[in-house]
């Protein structure tokens, strides 16, 4: 009889940090700013806010989730 394999978290396969073009934007927003964007780069809700900040050229500091 086979034993059940423990299920892993669905997000376990995601990159822990932004990559590609998103990583360049993250790097550009490391400077201390009054407005902080605490984020998980893969979160669709954060991406909406992130897009508005970029479109409106509002200064912000990007802080990746788990590193604040």
Buried (B, 14 or more C-beta within 10 A) or exposed (E): EEEEEEEEEEEEEEEEBBEEEBEEBBEEBEEEEEEEBEBBBBEEEBBEEBEEBEEEEEEBBBBBBEEE
